[in-house]
Amino acid sequence: MRWPPPMMASLLIAIGGALGSLARYWINIAIVARTGEVFPWGTVLINISGSFLIGLLASLTGPEGRWAVSPEFRLFMLVGFCGGYTTFSSFSLQTLALFQAGDPIRAGANVLLSVTLCLIAVWLGYSGPAALSRIIRS
């Protein structure tokens, strides 16, 4: 497997990261407009969908995957876009803010929901294509 030169890889990751960050920003604005800011639903939903997406792409584009893609595409999507889109650093800061605001119940709910549902989402994203293939072949 060939890898892109370091400058090209950096450029692909930077562009993917910028697009992922913009997607996160726009989606969060839409969710906050619907749910308010009492609980960080935008961050929770973005982490879940980002975990699903990275699992799905890792499965479909990996060595055993259904899609033969270049290493450049994987860098762009997995490291760049998904890295810019997922918001675990925001999750951490918002959880700390909930604790500091004296709301340990919401802080704990944020941790429990984010970690549990993101692990489930990445598993579904990763295992979904294989299960779908088995169903289609049946």
N, CA, C and O atoms as CSV, one atom per row, in Angstrom:
chain,resi,resn,atom,element,x,y,z
A,1,MET,N,N,0.842,-1.173,0.000
A,1,MET,CA,C,0.000,0.000,0.000
A,1,MET,C,C,0.888,1.237,0.000
A,1,MET,O,O,1.795,1.365,0.822
A,2,ARG,N,N,0.615,2.140,-0.928
A,2,ARG,CA,C,1.402,3.372,-0.988
A,2,ARG,C,C,0.735,4.452,-0.152
A,2,ARG,O,O,-0.488,4.463,-0.004
A,3,TRP,N,N,1.516,5.340,0.382
A,3,TRP,CA,C,0.993,6.441,1.188
A,3,TRP,C,C,1.340,7.746,0.512
A,3,TRP,O,O,2.381,7.846,-0.137
A,4,PRO,N,N,0.485,8.755,0.650
A,4,PRO,CA,C,0.777,10.043,0.014
A,4,PRO,C,C,1.949,10.729,0.694
A,4,PRO,O,O,2.223,10.499,1.873
A,5,PRO,N,N,2.638,11.574,-0.064
A,5,PRO,CA,C,3.727,12.353,0.546
A,5,PRO,C,C,3.185,13.178,1.712
A,5,PRO,O,O,2.010,13.543,1.716
A,6,PRO,N,N,4.027,13.472,2.696
A,6,PRO,CA,C,3.565,14.168,3.907
A,6,PRO,C,C,2.815,15.473,3.649
A,6,PRO,O,O,1.825,15.746,4.328
A,7,MET,N,N,3.250,16.276,2.703
A,7,MET,CA,C,2.563,17.554,2.457
A,7,MET,C,C,1.165,17.314,1.888
A,7,MET,O,O,0.215,17.991,2.281
A,8,MET,N,N,1.028,16.360,0.969
A,8,MET,CA,C,-0.283,16.057,0.397
A,8,MET,C,C,-1.197,15.489,1.477
A,8,MET,O,O,-2.370,15.854,1.555
A,9,ALA,N,N,-0.667,14.600,2.304
A,9,ALA,CA,C,-1.466,14.026,3.396
A,9,ALA,C,C,-1.935,15.133,4.331
A,9,ALA,O,O,-3.093,15.137,4.750
A,10,SER,N,N,-1.065,16.055,4.658
A,10,SER,CA,C,-1.429,17.165,5.548
A,10,SER,C,C,-2.519,18.029,4.929
A,10,SER,O,O,-3.444,18.456,5.620
A,11,LEU,N,N,-2.414,18.287,3.639
A,11,LEU,CA,C,-3.419,19.093,2.952
A,11,LEU,C,C,-4.777,18.383,2.930
A,11,LEU,O,O,-5.808,19.010,3.175
A,12,LEU,N,N,-4.778,17.087,2.641
A,12,LEU,CA,C,-6.024,16.318,2.617
A,12,LEU,C,C,-6.683,16.290,4.002
A,12,LEU,O,O,-7.899,16.442,4.124
A,13,ILE,N,N,-5.879,16.099,5.018
A,13,ILE,CA,C,-6.412,16.076,6.392
A,13,ILE,C,C,-6.952,17.455,6.767
A,13,ILE,O,O,-8.006,17.561,7.394
A,14,ALA,N,N,-6.238,18.501,6.388
A,14,ALA,CA,C,-6.684,19.868,6.721
A,14,ALA,C,C,-8.005,20.201,6.028
A,14,ALA,O,O,-8.902,20.764,6.656
A,15,ILE,N,N,-8.138,19.866,4.758
A,15,ILE,CA,C,-9.384,20.147,4.028
A,15,ILE,C,C,-10.525,19.315,4.612
A,15,ILE,O,O,-11.614,19.833,4.858
A,16,GLY,N,N,-10.273,18.031,4.829
A,16,GLY,CA,C,-11.297,17.171,5.429
A,16,GLY,C,C,-11.694,17.667,6.809
A,16,GLY,O,O,-12.876,17.684,7.149
A,17,GLY,N,N,-10.714,18.070,7.600
A,17,GLY,CA,C,-10.990,18.586,8.942
A,17,GLY,C,C,-11.818,19.855,8.911
A,17,GLY,O,O,-12.718,20.038,9.730
A,18,ALA,N,N,-11.511,20.734,7.963
A,18,ALA,CA,C,-12.286,21.973,7.837
A,18,ALA,C,C,-13.738,21.659,7.470
A,18,ALA,O,O,-14.663,22.246,8.033
A,19,LEU,N,N,-13.935,20.748,6.541
A,19,LEU,CA,C,-15.300,20.377,6.139
A,19,LEU,C,C,-16.047,19.694,7.288
A,19,LEU,O,O,-17.228,19.959,7.512
A,20,GLY,N,N,-15.353,18.818,8.011
A,20,GLY,CA,C,-15.973,18.153,9.160
A,20,GLY,C,C,-16.334,19.145,10.253
A,20,GLY,O,O,-17.393,19.034,10.870
A,21,SER,N,N,-15.466,20.108,10.493
A,21,SER,CA,C,-15.743,21.129,11.508
A,21,SER,C,C,-16.942,21.985,11.121
A,21,SER,O,O,-17.780,22.305,11.964
A,22,LEU,N,N,-17.022,22.353,9.849
A,22,LEU,CA,C,-18.181,23.126,9.393
A,22,LEU,C,C,-19.470,22.318,9.511
A,22,LEU,O,O,-20.499,22.846,9.933
A,23,ALA,N,N,-19.416,21.048,9.144
A,23,ALA,CA,C,-20.595,20.189,9.278
A,23,ALA,C,C,-21.025,20.108,10.736
A,23,ALA,O,O,-22.213,20.206,11.042
A,24,ARG,N,N,-20.062,19.929,11.637
A,24,ARG,CA,C,-20.373,19.874,13.075
A,24,ARG,C,C,-21.023,21.173,13.531
A,24,ARG,O,O,-22.014,21.145,14.260
A,25,TYR,N,N,-20.486,22.292,13.115
A,25,TYR,CA,C,-21.004,23.598,13.515
A,25,TYR,C,C,-22.444,23.782,13.035
A,25,TYR,O,O,-23.316,24.165,13.815
A,26,TRP,N,N,-22.692,23.509,11.758
A,26,TRP,CA,C,-24.029,23.720,11.193
A,26,TRP,C,C,-25.044,22.766,11.812
A,26,TRP,O,O,-26.163,23.170,12.126
A,27,ILE,N,N,-24.666,21.518,11.988
A,27,ILE,CA,C,-25.589,20.549,12.585
A,27,ILE,C,C,-25.884,20.928,14.033
A,27,ILE,O,O,-27.030,20.842,14.474
A,28,ASN,N,N,-24.866,21.344,14.771
A,28,ASN,CA,C,-25.081,21.738,16.163
A,28,ASN,C,C,-26.027,22.936,16.253
A,28,ASN,O,O,-26.899,22.967,17.121
A,29,ILE,N,N,-25.865,23.912,15.376
A,29,ILE,CA,C,-26.763,25.072,15.367
A,29,ILE,C,C,-28.209,24.617,15.157
A,29,ILE,O,O,-29.121,25.089,15.836
A,30,ALA,N,N,-28.408,23.697,14.214
A,30,ALA,CA,C,-29.767,23.213,13.924
A,30,ALA,C,C,-30.356,22.476,15.125
A,30,ALA,O,O,-31.535,22.642,15.437
A,31,ILE,N,N,-29.553,21.675,15.791
A,31,ILE,CA,C,-30.056,20.916,16.941
A,31,ILE,C,C,-30.342,21.833,18.125
A,31,ILE,O,O,-31.373,21.690,18.783
A,32,VAL,N,N,-29.444,22.771,18.401
A,32,VAL,CA,C,-29.657,23.706,19.510
A,32,VAL,C,C,-30.902,24.549,19.264
A,32,VAL,O,O,-31.624,24.879,20.205
A,33,ALA,N,N,-31.158,24.898,18.004
A,33,ALA,CA,C,-32.356,25.683,17.688
A,33,ALA,C,C,-33.627,24.909,18.041
A,33,ALA,O,O,-34.648,25.508,18.379
A,34,ARG,N,N,-33.563,23.592,17.964
A,34,ARG,CA,C,-34.740,22.760,18.263
A,34,ARG,C,C,-34.830,22.366,19.739
A,34,ARG,O,O,-35.924,22.276,20.295
A,35,THR,N,N,-33.681,22.133,20.369
A,35,THR,CA,C,-33.703,21.568,21.726
A,35,THR,C,C,-33.295,22.543,22.814
A,35,THR,O,O,-33.533,22.272,23.990
A,36,GLY,N,N,-32.692,23.663,22.464
A,36,GLY,CA,C,-32.182,24.597,23.458
A,36,GLY,C,C,-30.806,24.161,23.942
A,36,GLY,O,O,-30.218,23.211,23.426
A,37,GLU,N,N,-30.306,24.877,24.946
A,37,GLU,CA,C,-28.942,24.641,25.423
A,37,GLU,C,C,-28.885,24.070,26.832
A,37,GLU,O,O,-27.822,24.089,27.454
A,38,VAL,N,N,-30.000,23.560,27.354
A,38,VAL,CA,C,-30.013,23.019,28.709
A,38,VAL,C,C,-29.163,21.756,28.794
A,38,VAL,O,O,-28.498,21.520,29.803
A,39,PHE,N,N,-29.182,20.949,27.747
A,39,PHE,CA,C,-28.394,19.714,27.670
A,39,PHE,C,C,-27.712,19.704,26.307
A,39,PHE,O,O,-28.330,20.095,25.317
A,40,PRO,N,N,-26.453,19.269,26.226
A,40,PRO,CA,C,-25.709,19.331,24.953
A,40,PRO,C,C,-26.115,18.242,23.950
A,40,PRO,O,O,-25.298,17.400,23.577
A,41,TRP,N,N,-27.398,18.265,23.512
A,41,TRP,CA,C,-27.877,17.251,22.571
A,41,TRP,C,C,-27.124,17.304,21.246
A,41,TRP,O,O,-26.897,16.263,20.628
A,42,GLY,N,N,-26.737,18.482,20.803
A,42,GLY,CA,C,-25.983,18.593,19.552
A,42,GLY,C,C,-24.704,17.793,19.610
A,42,GLY,O,O,-24.399,17.029,18.694
A,43,THR,N,N,-23.957,17.962,20.680
A,43,THR,CA,C,-22.701,17.241,20.833
A,43,THR,C,C,-22.932,15.739,20.939
A,43,THR,O,O,-22.202,14.950,20.338
A,44,VAL,N,N,-23.940,15.346,21.698
A,44,VAL,CA,C,-24.242,13.913,21.836
A,44,VAL,C,C,-24.570,13.310,20.473
A,44,VAL,O,O,-24.018,12.274,20.103
A,45,LEU,N,N,-25.465,13.955,19.726
A,45,LEU,CA,C,-25.875,13.414,18.429
A,45,LEU,C,C,-24.745,13.444,17.407
A,45,LEU,O,O,-24.631,12.532,16.589
A,46,ILE,N,N,-23.919,14.469,17.443
A,46,ILE,CA,C,-22.776,14.539,16.531
A,46,ILE,C,C,-21.766,13.442,16.871
A,46,ILE,O,O,-21.220,12.807,15.970
A,47,ASN,N,N,-21.515,13.215,18.159
A,47,ASN,CA,C,-20.591,12.142,18.523
A,47,ASN,C,C,-21.125,10.779,18.094
A,47,ASN,O,O,-20.356,9.932,17.640
A,48,ILE,N,N,-22.427,10.557,18.230
A,48,ILE,CA,C,-23.014,9.280,17.820
A,48,ILE,C,C,-22.904,9.117,16.308
A,48,ILE,O,O,-22.432,8.087,15.827
A,49,SER,N,N,-23.337,10.127,15.556
A,49,SER,CA,C,-23.286,10.003,14.097
A,49,SER,C,C,-21.851,9.954,13.589
A,49,SER,O,O,-21.569,9.260,12.612
A,50,GLY,N,N,-20.939,10.678,14.234
A,50,GLY,CA,C,-19.529,10.614,13.842
A,50,GLY,C,C,-18.916,9.259,14.139
A,50,GLY,O,O,-18.101,8.759,13.364
A,51,SER,N,N,-19.303,8.665,15.254
A,51,SER,CA,C,-18.809,7.322,15.586
A,51,SER,C,C,-19.341,6.304,14.589
A,51,SER,O,O,-18.610,5.412,14.158
A,52,PHE,N,N,-20.615,6.436,14.221
A,52,PHE,CA,C,-21.189,5.536,13.215
A,52,PHE,C,C,-20.459,5.704,11.881
A,52,PHE,O,O,-20.082,4.719,11.247
A,53,LEU,N,N,-20.263,6.948,11.461
A,53,LEU,CA,C,-19.628,7.219,10.173
A,53,LEU,C,C,-18.206,6.680,10.118
A,53,LEU,O,O,-17.818,6.059,9.128
A,54,ILE,N,N,-17.423,6.909,11.169
A,54,ILE,CA,C,-16.040,6.431,11.133
A,54,ILE,C,C,-15.991,4.900,11.154
A,54,ILE,O,O,-15.124,4.300,10.518
A,55,GLY,N,N,-16.914,4.267,11.878
A,55,GLY,CA,C,-16.986,2.810,11.860
A,55,GLY,C,C,-17.369,2.285,10.490
A,55,GLY,O,O,-16.770,1.330,9.995
A,56,LEU,N,N,-18.369,2.910,9.874
A,56,LEU,CA,C,-18.833,2.506,8.550
A,56,LEU,C,C,-17.726,2.661,7.516
A,56,LEU,O,O,-17.460,1.741,6.743
A,57,LEU,N,N,-17.082,3.822,7.503
A,57,LEU,CA,C,-16.023,4.062,6.529
A,57,LEU,C,C,-14.810,3.159,6.753
A,57,LEU,O,O,-14.204,2.684,5.792
A,58,ALA,N,N,-14.458,2.923,8.007
A,58,ALA,CA,C,-13.328,2.033,8.297
A,58,ALA,C,C,-13.616,0.628,7.791
A,58,ALA,O,O,-12.734,-0.043,7.255
A,59,SER,N,N,-14.851,0.192,7.964
A,59,SER,CA,C,-15.235,-1.136,7.509
A,59,SER,C,C,-15.271,-1.223,5.987
A,59,SER,O,O,-14.704,-2.148,5.404
A,60,LEU,N,N,-15.926,-0.277,5.350
A,60,LEU,CA,C,-16.106,-0.333,3.901
A,60,LEU,C,C,-14.829,-0.078,3.112
A,60,LEU,O,O,-14.680,-0.580,1.998
A,61,THR,N,N,-13.910,0.695,3.677
A,61,THR,CA,C,-12.716,1.080,2.917
A,61,THR,C,C,-11.447,0.406,3.411
A,61,THR,O,O,-10.364,0.679,2.893
A,62,GLY,N,N,-11.559,-0.469,4.407
A,62,GLY,CA,C,-10.386,-1.169,4.923
A,62,GLY,C,C,-9.934,-2.265,3.969
A,62,GLY,O,O,-10.552,-2.470,2.924
A,63,PRO,N,N,-8.863,-2.968,4.317
A,63,PRO,CA,C,-8.327,-4.025,3.456
A,63,PRO,C,C,-9.362,-5.090,3.081
A,63,PRO,O,O,-9.306,-5.641,1.981
A,64,GLU,N,N,-10.299,-5.383,3.973
A,64,GLU,CA,C,-11.329,-6.390,3.708
A,64,GLU,C,C,-12.639,-5.752,3.240
A,64,GLU,O,O,-13.631,-6.456,3.055
A,65,GLY,N,N,-12.658,-4.437,3.048
A,65,GLY,CA,C,-13.887,-3.716,2.751
A,65,GLY,C,C,-14.367,-3.882,1.322
A,65,GLY,O,O,-13.664,-4.403,0.457
A,66,ARG,N,N,-15.586,-3.423,1.107
A,66,ARG,CA,C,-16.238,-3.534,-0.202
A,66,ARG,C,C,-15.778,-2.445,-1.161
A,66,ARG,O,O,-15.872,-2.624,-2.376
A,67,TRP,N,N,-15.285,-1.328,-0.651
A,67,TRP,CA,C,-14.881,-0.223,-1.511
A,67,TRP,C,C,-13.365,-0.124,-1.563
A,67,TRP,O,O,-12.707,0.046,-0.537
A,68,ALA,N,N,-12.823,-0.231,-2.755
A,68,ALA,CA,C,-11.383,-0.055,-2.940
A,68,ALA,C,C,-11.129,1.441,-3.126
A,68,ALA,O,O,-11.449,2.014,-4.168
A,69,VAL,N,N,-10.563,2.045,-2.125
A,69,VAL,CA,C,-10.285,3.483,-2.188
A,69,VAL,C,C,-8.807,3.714,-1.934
A,69,VAL,O,O,-8.101,2.853,-1.410
A,70,SER,N,N,-8.373,4.872,-2.309
A,70,SER,CA,C,-6.965,5.221,-2.135
A,70,SER,C,C,-6.669,5.548,-0.671
A,70,SER,O,O,-7.570,5.897,0.091
A,71,PRO,N,N,-5.398,5.430,-0.290
A,71,PRO,CA,C,-5.012,5.869,1.060
A,71,PRO,C,C,-5.317,7.356,1.274
A,71,PRO,O,O,-5.590,7.787,2.394
A,72,GLU,N,N,-5.268,8.132,0.187
A,72,GLU,CA,C,-5.575,9.559,0.297
A,72,GLU,C,C,-7.036,9.771,0.713
A,72,GLU,O,O,-7.332,10.625,1.548
A,73,PHE,N,N,-7.939,8.989,0.125
A,73,PHE,CA,C,-9.354,9.111,0.484
A,73,PHE,C,C,-9.568,8.744,1.947
A,73,PHE,O,O,-10.307,9.426,2.656
A,74,ARG,N,N,-8.927,7.673,2.401
A,74,ARG,CA,C,-9.067,7.263,3.804
A,74,ARG,C,C,-8.548,8.358,4.738
A,74,ARG,O,O,-9.189,8.664,5.743
A,75,LEU,N,N,-7.401,8.948,4.418
A,75,LEU,CA,C,-6.884,10.045,5.237
A,75,LEU,C,C,-7.864,11.217,5.255
A,75,LEU,O,O,-8.166,11.770,6.312
A,76,PHE,N,N,-8.353,11.585,4.082
A,76,PHE,CA,C,-9.287,12.702,3.967
A,76,PHE,C,C,-10.532,12.463,4.825
A,76,PHE,O,O,-10.956,13.349,5.567
A,77,MET,N,N,-11.111,11.277,4.724
A,77,MET,CA,C,-12.365,10.993,5.421
A,77,MET,C,C,-12.167,10.626,6.896
A,77,MET,O,O,-12.777,11.237,7.772
A,78,LEU,N,N,-11.312,9.625,7.175
A,78,LEU,CA,C,-11.202,9.108,8.541
A,78,LEU,C,C,-10.474,10.074,9.471
A,78,LEU,O,O,-10.942,10.354,10.575
A,79,VAL,N,N,-9.341,10.573,9.025
A,79,VAL,CA,C,-8.558,11.464,9.882
A,79,VAL,C,C,-9.061,12.904,9.770
A,79,VAL,O,O,-9.241,13.591,10.776
A,80,GLY,N,N,-9.288,13.352,8.523
A,80,GLY,CA,C,-9.694,14.732,8.307
A,80,GLY,C,C,-11.144,14.993,8.669
A,80,GLY,O,O,-11.429,15.618,9.691
A,81,PHE,N,N,-12.072,14.511,7.827
A,81,PHE,CA,C,-13.483,14.831,8.027
A,81,PHE,C,C,-14.002,14.331,9.375
A,81,PHE,O,O,-14.567,15.107,10.145
A,82,CYS,N,N,-13.818,13.049,9.663
A,82,CYS,CA,C,-14.344,12.504,10.929
A,82,CYS,C,C,-13.659,13.133,12.129
A,82,CYS,O,O,-14.301,13.375,13.151
A,83,GLY,N,N,-12.359,13.403,12.018
A,83,GLY,CA,C,-11.641,14.053,13.109
A,83,GLY,C,C,-12.135,15.464,13.365
A,83,GLY,O,O,-12.208,15.898,14.514
A,84,GLY,N,N,-12.480,16.194,12.289
A,84,GLY,CA,C,-13.026,17.534,12.456
A,84,GLY,C,C,-14.478,17.523,12.893
A,84,GLY,O,O,-14.937,18.436,13.578
A,85,TYR,N,N,-15.197,16.483,12.494
A,85,TYR,CA,C,-16.640,16.415,12.777
A,85,TYR,C,C,-16.937,15.974,14.206
A,85,TYR,O,O,-17.793,16.565,14.865
A,86,THR,N,N,-16.257,14.966,14.686
A,86,THR,CA,C,-16.566,14.493,16.032
A,86,THR,C,C,-16.088,15.501,17.058
A,86,THR,O,O,-15.140,16.252,16.823
A,87,THR,N,N,-16.749,15.505,18.181
A,87,THR,CA,C,-16.580,16.628,19.106
A,87,THR,C,C,-16.258,16.169,20.523
A,87,THR,O,O,-16.817,16.685,21.491
A,88,PHE,N,N,-15.369,15.214,20.640
A,88,PHE,CA,C,-15.129,14.712,21.987
A,88,PHE,C,C,-14.484,15.758,22.883
A,88,PHE,O,O,-14.677,15.732,24.098
A,89,SER,N,N,-13.724,16.676,22.303
A,89,SER,CA,C,-13.157,17.736,23.140
A,89,SER,C,C,-14.274,18.660,23.628
A,89,SER,O,O,-14.250,19.107,24.775
A,90,SER,N,N,-15.232,18.943,22.781
A,90,SER,CA,C,-16.391,19.746,23.210
A,90,SER,C,C,-17.180,19.000,24.273
A,90,SER,O,O,-17.631,19.590,25.255
A,91,PHE,N,N,-17.342,17.705,24.072
A,91,PHE,CA,C,-18.029,16.853,25.053
A,91,PHE,C,C,-17.368,16.986,26.423
A,91,PHE,O,O,-18.049,17.158,27.433
A,92,SER,N,N,-16.071,16.907,26.450
A,92,SER,CA,C,-15.351,16.984,27.721
A,92,SER,C,C,-15.552,18.337,28.395
A,92,SER,O,O,-15.795,18.407,29.599
A,93,LEU,N,N,-15.450,19.396,27.622
A,93,LEU,CA,C,-15.609,20.746,28.170
A,93,LEU,C,C,-17.032,20.970,28.667
A,93,LEU,O,O,-17.227,21.553,29.734
A,94,GLN,N,N,-18.027,20.518,27.913
A,94,GLN,CA,C,-19.418,20.690,28.322
A,94,GLN,C,C,-19.742,19.867,29.564
A,94,GLN,O,O,-20.510,20.303,30.421
A,95,THR,N,N,-19.156,18.680,29.657
A,95,THR,CA,C,-19.367,17.850,30.852
A,95,THR,C,C,-18.776,18.536,32.077
A,95,THR,O,O,-19.403,18.578,33.135
A,96,LEU,N,N,-17.575,19.068,31.931
A,96,LEU,CA,C,-16.954,19.806,33.025
A,96,LEU,C,C,-17.811,21.002,33.428
A,96,LEU,O,O,-17.991,21.266,34.617
A,97,ALA,N,N,-18.338,21.720,32.449
A,97,ALA,CA,C,-19.179,22.877,32.749
A,97,ALA,C,C,-20.441,22.465,33.516
A,97,ALA,O,O,-20.874,23.177,34.422
A,98,LEU,N,N,-21.026,21.330,33.159
A,98,LEU,CA,C,-22.196,20.846,33.892
A,98,LEU,C,C,-21.834,20.522,35.339
A,98,LEU,O,O,-22.581,20.853,36.260
A,99,PHE,N,N,-20.686,19.874,35.538
A,99,PHE,CA,C,-20.228,19.590,36.905
A,99,PHE,C,C,-19.989,20.891,37.668
A,99,PHE,O,O,-20.422,21.037,38.811
A,100,GLN,N,N,-19.301,21.825,37.033
A,100,GLN,CA,C,-18.983,23.090,37.695
A,100,GLN,C,C,-20.238,23.906,37.993
A,100,GLN,O,O,-20.254,24.700,38.934
A,101,ALA,N,N,-21.287,23.716,37.196
A,101,ALA,CA,C,-22.556,24.420,37.429
A,101,ALA,C,C,-23.381,23.731,38.508
A,101,ALA,O,O,-24.502,24.149,38.800
A,102,GLY,N,N,-22.825,22.668,39.105
A,102,GLY,CA,C,-23.538,21.961,40.165
A,102,GLY,C,C,-24.618,21.028,39.651
A,102,GLY,O,O,-25.611,20.782,40.336
A,103,ASP,N,N,-24.427,20.511,38.451
A,103,ASP,CA,C,-25.426,19.614,37.848
A,103,ASP,C,C,-24.803,18.260,37.520
A,103,ASP,O,O,-24.667,17.909,36.348
A,104,PRO,N,N,-24.419,17.487,38.563
A,104,PRO,CA,C,-23.751,16.209,38.308
A,104,PRO,C,C,-24.647,15.179,37.617
A,104,PRO,O,O,-24.140,14.279,36.948
A,105,ILE,N,N,-25.960,15.295,37.766
A,105,ILE,CA,C,-26.871,14.351,37.104
A,105,ILE,C,C,-26.782,14.516,35.586
A,105,ILE,O,O,-26.622,13.536,34.859
A,106,ARG,N,N,-26.887,15.750,35.116
A,106,ARG,CA,C,-26.772,15.990,33.666
A,106,ARG,C,C,-25.365,15.684,33.173
A,106,ARG,O,O,-25.200,15.163,32.070
A,107,ALA,N,N,-24.361,15.994,33.960
A,107,ALA,CA,C,-22.984,15.686,33.554
A,107,ALA,C,C,-22.813,14.176,33.403
A,107,ALA,O,O,-22.242,13.709,32.418
A,108,GLY,N,N,-23.302,13.420,34.372
A,108,GLY,CA,C,-23.218,11.960,34.295
A,108,GLY,C,C,-24.024,11.402,33.134
A,108,GLY,O,O,-23.588,10.465,32.466
A,109,ALA,N,N,-25.210,11.978,32.890
A,109,ALA,CA,C,-26.032,11.537,31.752
A,109,ALA,C,C,-25.311,11.793,30.440
A,109,ALA,O,O,-25.368,10.973,29.523
A,110,ASN,N,N,-24.632,12.929,30.350
A,110,ASN,CA,C,-23.875,13.252,29.139
A,110,ASN,C,C,-22.780,12.216,28.903
A,110,ASN,O,O,-22.599,11.753,27.777
A,111,VAL,N,N,-22.056,11.851,29.947
A,111,VAL,CA,C,-20.993,10.844,29.824
A,111,VAL,C,C,-21.582,9.496,29.443
A,111,VAL,O,O,-21.124,8.855,28.498
A,112,LEU,N,N,-22.598,9.070,30.179
A,112,LEU,CA,C,-23.203,7.760,29.936
A,112,LEU,C,C,-23.784,7.657,28.525
A,112,LEU,O,O,-23.523,6.685,27.816
A,113,LEU,N,N,-24.563,8.647,28.120
A,113,LEU,CA,C,-25.156,8.618,26.783
A,113,LEU,C,C,-24.095,8.664,25.695
A,113,LEU,O,O,-24.138,7.877,24.750
A,114,SER,N,N,-23.152,9.575,25.823
A,114,SER,CA,C,-22.142,9.734,24.777
A,114,SER,C,C,-21.277,8.486,24.624
A,114,SER,O,O,-21.105,7.987,23.511
A,115,VAL,N,N,-20.743,7.989,25.705
A,115,VAL,CA,C,-19.839,6.843,25.607
A,115,VAL,C,C,-20.585,5.585,25.155
A,115,VAL,O,O,-20.140,4.892,24.240
A,116,THR,N,N,-21.712,5.294,25.794
A,116,THR,CA,C,-22.457,4.081,25.455
A,116,THR,C,C,-22.973,4.118,24.021
A,116,THR,O,O,-22.755,3.179,23.256
A,117,LEU,N,N,-23.654,5.195,23.658
A,117,LEU,CA,C,-24.253,5.259,22.331
A,117,LEU,C,C,-23.206,5.382,21.225
A,117,LEU,O,O,-23.422,4.883,20.120
A,118,CYS,N,N,-22.079,6.035,21.501
A,118,CYS,CA,C,-21.016,6.112,20.486
A,118,CYS,C,C,-20.364,4.751,20.274
A,118,CYS,O,O,-20.031,4.403,19.141
A,119,LEU,N,N,-20.176,3.981,21.330
A,119,LEU,CA,C,-19.637,2.635,21.156
A,119,LEU,C,C,-20.600,1.759,20.355
A,119,LEU,O,O,-20.173,0.991,19.493
A,120,ILE,N,N,-21.884,1.874,20.635
A,120,ILE,CA,C,-22.880,1.129,19.864
A,120,ILE,C,C,-22.874,1.598,18.405
A,120,ILE,O,O,-22.926,0.773,17.493
A,121,ALA,N,N,-22.811,2.905,18.182
A,121,ALA,CA,C,-22.829,3.448,16.823
A,121,ALA,C,C,-21.614,3.005,16.020
A,121,ALA,O,O,-21.751,2.639,14.853
A,122,VAL,N,N,-20.425,3.031,16.620
A,122,VAL,CA,C,-19.233,2.609,15.869
A,122,VAL,C,C,-19.311,1.117,15.560
A,122,VAL,O,O,-18.879,0.691,14.489
A,123,TRP,N,N,-19.848,0.319,16.470
A,123,TRP,CA,C,-20.019,-1.115,16.210
A,123,TRP,C,C,-21.020,-1.335,15.075
A,123,TRP,O,O,-20.776,-2.146,14.181
A,124,LEU,N,N,-22.156,-0.610,15.109
A,124,LEU,CA,C,-23.147,-0.734,14.035
A,124,LEU,C,C,-22.566,-0.305,12.690
A,124,LEU,O,O,-22.771,-0.971,11.675
A,125,GLY,N,N,-21.849,0.800,12.692
A,125,GLY,CA,C,-21.228,1.268,11.458
A,125,GLY,C,C,-20.212,0.292,10.915
A,125,GLY,O,O,-20.115,0.096,9.704
A,126,TYR,N,N,-19.460,-0.315,11.800
A,126,TYR,CA,C,-18.412,-1.240,11.380
A,126,TYR,C,C,-18.981,-2.589,10.957
A,126,TYR,O,O,-18.547,-3.155,9.954
A,127,SER,N,N,-19.942,-3.105,11.704
A,127,SER,CA,C,-20.466,-4.444,11.423
A,127,SER,C,C,-21.629,-4.439,10.444
A,127,SER,O,O,-21.956,-5.481,9.875
A,128,GLY,N,N,-22.259,-3.295,10.236
A,128,GLY,CA,C,-23.409,-3.206,9.350
A,128,GLY,C,C,-23.162,-3.679,7.928
A,128,GLY,O,O,-23.967,-4.454,7.411
A,129,PRO,N,N,-22.086,-3.251,7.264
A,129,PRO,CA,C,-21.873,-3.692,5.887
A,129,PRO,C,C,-21.739,-5.214,5.746
A,129,PRO,O,O,-22.251,-5.789,4.786
A,130,ALA,N,N,-21.069,-5.859,6.675
A,130,ALA,CA,C,-20.930,-7.321,6.605
A,130,ALA,C,C,-22.289,-7.984,6.786
A,130,ALA,O,O,-22.606,-8.940,6.078
A,131,ALA,N,N,-23.086,-7.500,7.712
A,131,ALA,CA,C,-24.414,-8.069,7.933
A,131,ALA,C,C,-25.292,-7.853,6.703
A,131,ALA,O,O,-26.038,-8.751,6.313
A,132,LEU,N,N,-25.212,-6.691,6.098
A,132,LEU,CA,C,-25.986,-6.408,4.912
A,132,LEU,C,C,-25.567,-7.322,3.756
A,132,LEU,O,O,-26.409,-7.811,3.004
A,133,SER,N,N,-24.276,-7.542,3.628
A,133,SER,CA,C,-23.781,-8.454,2.595
A,133,SER,C,C,-24.318,-9.852,2.779
A,133,SER,O,O,-24.692,-10.508,1.807
A,134,ARG,N,N,-24.363,-10.326,4.033
A,134,ARG,CA,C,-24.899,-11.666,4.302
A,134,ARG,C,C,-26.367,-11.738,3.945
A,134,ARG,O,O,-26.830,-12.749,3.417
A,135,ILE,N,N,-27.103,-10.682,4.224
A,135,ILE,CA,C,-28.533,-10.661,3.919
A,135,ILE,C,C,-28.738,-10.666,2.400
A,135,ILE,O,O,-29.595,-11.388,1.890
A,136,ILE,N,N,-27.960,-9.868,1.690
A,136,ILE,CA,C,-28.099,-9.773,0.236
A,136,ILE,C,C,-27.746,-11.096,-0.430
A,136,ILE,O,O,-28.408,-11.502,-1.385
A,137,ARG,N,N,-26.710,-11.774,0.064
A,137,ARG,CA,C,-26.290,-13.066,-0.500
A,137,ARG,C,C,-27.276,-14.180,-0.230
A,137,ARG,O,O,-27.314,-15.172,-0.957
A,138,SER,N,N,-28.088,-14.021,0.828
A,138,SER,CA,C,-29.034,-15.088,1.199
A,138,SER,C,C,-30.131,-15.266,0.204
A,138,SER,O,O,-30.995,-16.124,0.385
